[in-house]
């Protein structure tokens, strides 16, 4: 027995169907009326001798019932009621995403930044029920998203990242790490809760223009925060392109002497931060399994219970209405519009009414 509909607003489509069929019926009758005015009664009877109007009405009725059943199925009728307890477990994870100009280098295609965005979204989708926050950094760090378990929201923030997200250029890990520390305080566990495992993932090409990052990393580790790192780019490096609005390279960023800036990735800074942070560092390339390895490392960390919620579950009954819709549709298709037995004619246009 149906007790509720998951999408009850879709039932309003039934009124749309009723209006549609009323309009179609009106237009059909008007068409027949015009047809009769063009031809006399005998000619009209001759032209429609094999057509069964009763069958046509039945086909319309079957079409209407089929669509109504489909509307009921879309509204998802449900019955019964079961209570289940859902527990979400994970860790608190802050992603520090480098959006400095050097991430525009194309030594990995399509660019370091675009590849990093794609790989980090893959990591998030594979990382279970963690609370995740996103910080964009270059010369300074900006919290874009406080910690949340909503993966779609996190992916949206990451997909929108570009070098204009942070106005201050450069690459300063110290500022980014301090911003992450503040994010844990603002969006982390309450003081009354048990100790929560916390981790930072640095996503960068590894160029650090300011000192002091290792000292901050030591402070974070002392507070129980692990630091991981993902490196993007090659040791050979590449020039940093400046593109027009169509995505075509116009020129390259240059030094004061006019030489093109070449950015190289050695990974030394990222590796040192990961070692100091009791985490791991992986240079990322297509197909090298770095993201999968990072996911495994994160899963090794102690997980903490975040949320316990009571979930009400109902039995779905939409399959019944889909079955009836299929049955009525098949009958409508198999039912023809011709009469079972044709009329006999005597003479020209003379109808046998026996």
C-alpha positions as CSV (number, residue, x, y, z in Angstrom):
1,X,0.0,0.0,0.0
2,X,1.4,3.4,-1.0
3,X,1.8,5.7,2.0
4,X,3.7,8.6,0.4
5,X,5.4,9.9,-2.7
6,X,9.0,10.9,-2.7
7,X,8.4,13.5,-5.5
8,X,4.7,14.5,-5.0
9,X,5.0,17.7,-7.0
10,X,5.3,15.6,-10.2
11,X,1.7,14.5,-9.7
12,X,0.7,17.9,-11.1
13,X,1.8,16.6,-14.5
14,X,-1.5,14.6,-14.5
15,X,-3.4,17.9,-14.9
16,X,-1.1,18.8,-17.8
17,X,-1.9,15.4,-19.4
18,X,-5.7,15.9,-19.0
19,X,-5.5,19.4,-20.6
20,X,-3.3,18.0,-23.4
21,X,-5.8,15.2,-24.3
22,X,-8.8,17.6,-24.0
23,X,-7.1,19.9,-26.5
24,X,-6.2,17.0,-28.8
25,X,-9.8,15.6,-28.7
26,X,-11.2,19.0,-29.5
27,X,-8.9,19.5,-32.5
28,X,-9.7,16.0,-33.7
29,X,-13.4,16.6,-33.6
30,X,-13.0,19.9,-35.3
31,X,-10.9,18.2,-38.0
32,X,-13.7,15.5,-38.6
33,X,-16.3,18.3,-38.8
34,X,-14.3,20.1,-41.5
35,X,-13.8,16.8,-43.3
36,X,-17.5,16.2,-43.4
37,X,-18.2,19.7,-44.8
38,X,-15.7,19.0,-47.7
39,X,-17.2,15.6,-48.6
40,X,-20.8,14.4,-48.7
41,X,-22.0,11.7,-46.4
42,X,-21.6,8.8,-48.8
43,X,-18.0,9.8,-49.8
44,X,-17.1,10.3,-46.1
45,X,-18.5,6.8,-45.3
46,X,-16.5,5.3,-48.2
47,X,-13.3,6.9,-47.0
48,X,-13.7,5.8,-43.4
49,X,-15.3,2.4,-44.1
50,X,-12.3,0.4,-42.5
51,X,-11.7,2.8,-39.6
52,X,-13.0,1.9,-36.2
53,X,-13.7,5.0,-34.2
54,X,-14.3,2.9,-31.0
55,X,-10.8,1.4,-31.3
56,X,-9.3,4.8,-31.8
57,X,-11.0,6.0,-28.6
58,X,-9.7,3.0,-26.8
59,X,-6.1,3.7,-28.1
60,X,-6.3,7.2,-26.8
61,X,-7.5,6.0,-23.4
62,X,-4.7,3.5,-23.2
63,X,-2.1,6.2,-24.1
64,X,-3.5,8.5,-21.4
65,X,-3.4,5.7,-18.8
66,X,0.1,4.8,-19.8
67,X,1.4,8.3,-19.3
68,X,-0.5,8.6,-16.0
69,X,1.2,5.4,-14.8
70,X,4.6,6.9,-15.8
71,X,3.9,10.0,-13.9
72,X,3.1,7.9,-10.8
73,X,6.3,6.0,-11.3
74,X,8.3,9.3,-11.5
75,X,6.7,10.5,-8.3
76,X,8.2,7.4,-6.6
77,X,5.4,5.9,-4.6
78,X,6.7,4.5,-1.3
79,X,5.3,2.3,1.5
80,X,6.5,0.9,4.8
81,X,8.9,2.6,7.1
82,X,12.2,1.4,8.4
83,X,14.7,3.1,10.7
84,X,18.4,2.7,10.3
85,X,21.4,4.2,12.1
86,X,24.1,5.8,9.8
87,X,27.6,6.6,11.1
88,X,30.0,8.7,9.0
89,X,33.7,8.2,9.7
90,X,36.8,9.9,8.4
91,X,39.5,12.4,9.1
92,X,39.7,16.2,8.9
93,X,41.6,17.1,5.7
94,X,42.7,20.5,4.4
95,X,43.9,20.8,0.9
96,X,46.4,23.6,0.2
97,X,46.2,24.4,-3.6
98,X,49.0,26.3,-5.2
99,X,47.5,28.9,-7.7
100,X,50.7,30.8,-8.4
101,X,51.6,31.7,-12.0
102,X,54.2,28.9,-12.2
103,X,51.3,26.4,-12.1
104,X,50.4,27.6,-15.7
105,X,53.5,25.9,-17.1
106,X,52.7,23.3,-19.7
107,X,55.5,20.8,-19.0
108,X,52.6,18.5,-18.2
109,X,49.5,18.8,-20.3
110,X,47.3,20.7,-20.4
111,X,49.0,22.5,-17.6
112,X,50.2,21.9,-14.1
113,X,47.1,23.6,-12.7
114,X,44.6,21.8,-14.8
115,X,46.1,18.4,-14.2
116,X,46.3,19.1,-10.5
117,X,42.6,20.1,-10.4
118,X,41.7,16.8,-12.1
119,X,43.9,14.6,-10.0
120,X,42.8,16.2,-6.7
121,X,39.1,15.8,-7.5
122,X,39.9,12.1,-8.2
123,X,41.5,11.9,-4.8
124,X,38.6,13.5,-3.0
125,X,36.1,11.2,-4.7
126,X,38.2,8.2,-3.5
127,X,38.8,9.3,0.0
128,X,35.7,8.2,1.9
129,X,33.7,10.4,4.3
130,X,36.3,12.9,5.3
131,X,35.7,16.5,6.2
132,X,37.6,18.5,3.6
133,X,38.5,22.1,3.4
134,X,40.1,24.0,0.5
135,X,42.7,26.8,0.7
136,X,44.1,28.5,-2.4
137,X,47.5,30.0,-1.9
138,X,50.2,31.9,-3.8
139,X,51.8,34.8,-1.9
140,X,49.2,34.4,0.7
141,X,46.5,31.8,1.7
142,X,42.7,32.2,1.3
143,X,40.2,29.8,2.8
144,X,37.7,29.0,0.0
145,X,35.7,26.3,1.7
146,X,35.5,25.4,5.4
147,X,35.6,21.7,6.2
148,X,32.6,19.8,4.9
149,X,31.7,16.3,3.9
150,X,29.9,17.6,0.7
151,X,32.2,16.3,-2.1
152,X,30.2,18.0,-4.8
153,X,30.8,21.4,-3.2
154,X,34.5,20.7,-2.7
155,X,34.9,19.7,-6.3
156,X,33.1,22.9,-7.4
157,X,35.5,25.0,-5.5
158,X,38.5,23.2,-6.9
159,X,37.2,23.3,-10.5
160,X,36.9,27.1,-10.2
161,X,40.5,27.7,-9.2
162,X,42.7,29.9,-11.3
163,X,45.8,32.1,-10.9
164,X,43.5,35.1,-10.2
165,X,41.9,33.4,-7.1
166,X,44.7,34.9,-5.0
167,X,45.7,38.4,-5.8
168,X,49.2,38.2,-4.2
169,X,51.5,36.3,-6.4
170,X,54.5,34.2,-5.4
171,X,54.6,30.9,-3.5
172,X,54.6,31.0,0.3
173,X,54.1,27.7,2.1
174,X,54.4,29.3,5.5
175,X,51.3,31.5,5.0
176,X,49.4,28.6,3.5
177,X,50.2,26.3,6.5
178,X,49.2,29.0,9.0
179,X,45.9,29.4,7.2
180,X,45.3,25.7,7.3
181,X,46.0,25.7,11.1
182,X,43.3,28.4,11.5
183,X,40.9,26.4,9.4
184,X,41.2,23.4,11.7
185,X,40.4,25.6,14.7
186,X,37.3,27.2,13.0
187,X,35.8,24.1,11.3
188,X,37.2,21.2,13.3
189,X,35.9,19.1,16.1
190,X,34.4,20.6,19.3
191,X,36.5,20.5,22.4
192,X,34.1,18.0,24.0
193,X,34.7,15.5,21.2
194,X,37.4,12.9,21.1
195,X,40.7,13.7,19.4
196,X,40.2,14.0,15.6
197,X,42.9,12.9,13.1
198,X,43.9,15.9,11.0
199,X,46.0,16.1,7.8
200,X,47.1,18.6,5.2
201,X,47.7,17.9,1.5
202,X,49.9,20.4,-0.3
203,X,49.2,20.5,-4.0
204,X,52.0,22.5,-5.7
205,X,55.0,22.5,-8.1
206,X,57.2,23.0,-5.1
207,X,58.7,26.5,-5.7
208,X,58.8,28.3,-2.3
209,X,59.8,31.9,-2.4
210,X,59.7,32.5,1.4
211,X,61.5,30.8,4.4
212,X,59.9,29.6,7.6
213,X,57.6,26.8,6.2
214,X,59.5,23.9,7.9
215,X,59.3,25.6,11.3
216,X,55.5,26.0,11.0
217,X,55.4,22.3,9.9
218,X,57.1,21.3,13.1
219,X,54.5,23.2,15.1
220,X,51.6,21.5,13.2
221,X,53.1,18.0,13.7
222,X,53.4,18.8,17.4
223,X,49.7,19.5,17.4
224,X,49.0,16.1,15.8
225,X,48.6,17.3,12.2
226,X,50.1,15.2,9.4
227,X,51.4,16.8,6.2
228,X,51.3,15.2,2.8
229,X,52.3,16.6,-0.6
230,X,51.6,16.1,-4.3
231,X,54.1,17.6,-6.8
232,X,53.2,18.7,-10.3
233,X,55.7,19.6,-13.0
234,X,59.1,18.3,-14.3
235,X,62.7,18.9,-13.5
236,X,63.3,20.1,-17.1
237,X,60.6,22.8,-16.5
238,X,58.8,25.0,-18.9
239,X,58.1,28.6,-19.7
240,X,55.0,30.3,-18.2
241,X,52.6,31.3,-21.1
242,X,50.4,34.3,-21.3
243,X,47.3,33.5,-23.2
244,X,44.5,35.5,-24.9
245,X,40.8,35.1,-24.2
246,X,40.7,32.3,-26.8
247,X,43.4,30.2,-25.1
248,X,46.1,30.9,-27.6
249,X,49.6,31.7,-26.3
250,X,50.6,35.3,-27.0
251,X,53.9,35.5,-25.1
252,X,55.6,34.3,-21.9
253,X,56.3,35.8,-18.5
254,X,59.7,37.4,-18.5
255,X,62.4,38.5,-16.1
256,X,63.4,42.1,-15.7
257,X,66.2,41.5,-18.2
258,X,63.6,40.3,-20.7
259,X,64.4,36.6,-20.6
260,X,61.4,34.1,-20.5
261,X,60.9,32.7,-17.0
262,X,61.5,29.0,-16.8
263,X,59.9,27.2,-13.8
264,X,61.4,23.8,-12.7
265,X,60.0,21.3,-10.2
266,X,62.6,19.6,-8.0
267,X,60.2,18.5,-5.2
268,X,62.8,19.1,-2.5
269,X,60.7,21.6,-0.5
270,X,57.6,19.4,-0.8
271,X,59.5,16.3,0.2
272,X,61.0,18.0,3.2
273,X,57.6,19.3,4.3
274,X,56.1,15.8,4.0
275,X,59.0,14.2,5.9
276,X,58.7,16.8,8.7
277,X,55.0,16.4,8.7
278,X,55.1,12.6,9.1
279,X,53.4,12.2,5.8
280,X,54.4,11.2,2.3
281,X,55.3,13.0,-0.9
282,X,54.4,11.9,-4.4
283,X,55.3,13.5,-7.8
284,X,52.2,13.2,-10.0
285,X,52.3,12.1,-13.6
286,X,49.6,10.4,-15.7
287,X,49.3,6.8,-14.9
288,X,52.0,6.6,-12.2
289,X,49.5,5.7,-9.4
290,X,50.4,8.7,-7.1
291,X,46.8,9.5,-6.3
292,X,46.0,5.9,-5.4
293,X,49.1,5.7,-3.2
294,X,48.1,8.9,-1.4
295,X,44.6,7.6,-0.8
296,X,46.0,4.4,0.8
297,X,48.3,6.5,3.0
298,X,45.4,8.7,4.2
299,X,43.3,5.6,4.9
300,X,46.1,4.3,7.3
301,X,45.5,7.3,9.6
302,X,43.1,6.8,12.5
303,X,39.5,7.5,11.6
304,X,37.1,9.4,13.8
305,X,33.4,9.2,14.0
306,X,31.9,12.4,12.7
307,X,28.2,12.0,12.5
308,X,25.6,9.5,13.7
309,X,22.1,10.0,12.2
310,X,18.8,8.2,12.1
311,X,17.8,7.5,8.5
312,X,14.2,6.6,7.6
313,X,14.0,4.1,4.7
314,X,10.9,3.3,2.6
315,X,10.1,0.5,0.2
316,X,10.0,1.7,-3.4
317,X,6.9,0.8,-5.4
318,X,7.5,2.7,-8.7
319,X,8.3,-0.6,-10.4
320,X,4.6,-1.6,-10.3
321,X,3.5,1.5,-12.1
322,X,6.2,1.1,-14.7
323,X,5.0,-2.5,-15.3
324,X,1.4,-1.3,-15.9
325,X,2.7,1.5,-18.1
326,X,4.6,-1.0,-20.2
327,X,1.6,-3.4,-20.4
328,X,-0.9,-0.6,-21.5
329,X,1.7,0.7,-24.0
330,X,2.0,-2.8,-25.6
331,X,-1.8,-3.2,-25.8
332,X,-2.1,0.3,-27.4
333,X,0.6,-0.6,-30.0
334,X,-0.9,-4.0,-30.8
335,X,-4.5,-2.7,-31.1
336,X,-5.1,-1.5,-34.6
337,X,-7.5,1.2,-35.8
338,X,-9.2,-0.9,-38.5
339,X,-12.5,-2.7,-38.1
340,X,-12.5,-6.4,-37.7
341,X,-14.7,-6.9,-40.8
342,X,-15.0,-4.5,-43.7
343,X,-18.3,-3.3,-45.2
344,X,-19.8,-4.7,-48.4
345,X,-20.4,-2.2,-51.2
346,X,-23.1,-2.3,-53.9
347,X,-22.7,0.0,-56.7
348,X,-20.8,3.2,-56.7
349,X,-20.3,4.6,-53.2
350,X,-23.3,2.7,-52.0
351,X,-22.9,1.6,-48.4
352,X,-24.2,-1.8,-47.2
353,X,-25.6,-1.0,-43.8
354,X,-26.6,-4.6,-42.9
